[in-house]
Amino acid sequence: MKKFYLLILILTYSTLFSQKVLKLFNEQNFDEIIKLEKDSENLSGEELYYLGYAFFSKENDLKAVEYYDKALAKKFDNAILYFQKGYSQMFLKQYDPALDNINIAISKSPLAEFYVEKARIYTIKQDLSNEEKTYIEGLQNSKLKDDKWYLELIKNAGNFYYAQVKNFPKSEKIYFDGITAYPDEYILYEKLIKALNAQNKFTEANKIFDQMKGLYFEKKLPEDNMKFKNLVVDEFQWNNQWINVYKSFEKPQKTLESIYKVYLIDKTGEKIERKFNIEKTLQIEKTDAEFVICEESNEGHTTYPIGFKNDSFTLEDLRIQIKKILEKTKK
């Protein structure tokens, strides 16, 4: 009888201890979980996983992998565990083992988050072919297609085709499908506009921009769009530097108001090197230009002898003129 009560006591303690560990994990109290390392031999496979994750949260990936392996040894065979092990190995720059474990995680549960991080490893390895395959598989096979990670997968895949391999039609399709799935994620509209303009599909891009303009006047757009009253609609390169083009939601009514703002980004990709405004100007005659290209700098405000008769000029026209100015005023 005493043995029976002792067994009950041990089981009760074990249950309470497990509940404590789970409670600490749910509260993200990782410091307290790490203190349990001294008793790690008595932990279950799931509890060892929590301990590994606690070390991961403290950026100790070596310890994290150690306890993930101990969890596996105790038969805690879980997709998230394999993913987290691969994730820590990625930070340890053990890319091939990381891929092996993330692939096991995907085979058990094809979650979008797993594909996002798998693609990231291929980005680091500069393996464009396998990165593309990962995006294709992820968009097709992800188990959940209504969470933040699937949205992240869409954005990353669209950017891969847009920025990495310059396959603008594929980028366009991914963003279009993304808008269908996430109609209130306005960043996808912005990205779709850029993908269309990159193909010189200016009419189609303007239709999407007009949708965004309607949302702007309804005050539904993100804070930055509402504050600055514009949207990035194009980006192109000159002299191995990026140029970003923003279009105003409000048509200029007064002199010096801008319909476009154009920024030349420096070669580090971090700072604005030159800033141009396409401003409304004073028209003496009806045949005079309505808009001119001006530049803001520390030296003041420079107006170039380049104008547009009205606001019907295309982004291609604007690109040509901005590049001409940059070539003539190259520093």
Sequence and secondary structure as in RCSB ss.txt:
>XXXX:A:sequence
MKKFYLLILILTYSTLFSQKVLKLFNEQNFDEIIKLEKDSENLSGEELYYLGYAFFSKENDLKAVEYYDKALAKK
FDNAILYFQKGYSQMFLKQYDPALDNINIAISKSPLAEFYVEKARIYTIKQDLSNEEKTYIEGLQNSKLKDDKWY
LELIKNAGNFYYAQVKNFPKSEKIYFDGITAYPDEYILYEKLIKALNAQNKFTEANKIFDQMKGLYFEKKLPEDN
MKFKNLVVDEFQWNNQWINVYKSFEKPQKTLESIYKVYLIDKTGEKIERKFNIEKTLQIEKTDAEFVICEESNEG
HTTYPIGFKNDSFTLEDLRIQIKKILEKTKK
>XXXX:A:secstr
 HHHHHHHHHHHHHHHHHHHHHHHHHTT HHHHHGGGGGGGG  HHHHHHHHHHHHHTT HHHHHHHHHHHHHTT
   HHHHHHHHHHHHHTT HHHHHHHHHHHHHH   HHHHHHHHHHHHHHT HHHHHHHHHHHHHH S SSSHHH
HHHHHHHHHIIIIIS  HHHHHHHHHHHHHH TT HHHHHHHHHHHHHTT HHHHHHHHHHHHHHHHTT S HHH
HHHTEEEEEEEEETTEEEEEEEESS   STT EEEEEEEE TTSSSEEEEEEEEE   SSTTS SEEEEEEETTE
EEEEEEEESSTT  HHHHHHHHHHHHHHT  
